[in-house]
Amino acid sequence: MAGQFRSYVWDPLLILSQMVLMQTVYYGSLGLWLALVDALVRSSPSLDQMFDAEILGFSTPPGRLSMMSFVLNALTWFLQASDTVPPASPLPPWLVTALQCS
């Protein structure tokens, strides 16, 4: 009976709720990375860093900070999905992997 969890039912509410949750997690973690990077360089945080296409580029310092936050956010979730860290670890997987390599 393995693999039979609601596989025969198309559930639009489940699909929509998963989409909303994934977007919330993505933009929430991106906001945390932007806040952390802005705090480190003492820059003023702005929603334009996340949603304005003109800022996203390497030609200006705010653009470089935004791009760095986007890359860190992507690496966080990429390394979160890897199987290199035991699931009982309280630390983020990318930090445990970095500590193991040093």
Disulfide bonds with the S-S distance in Angstrom:
none
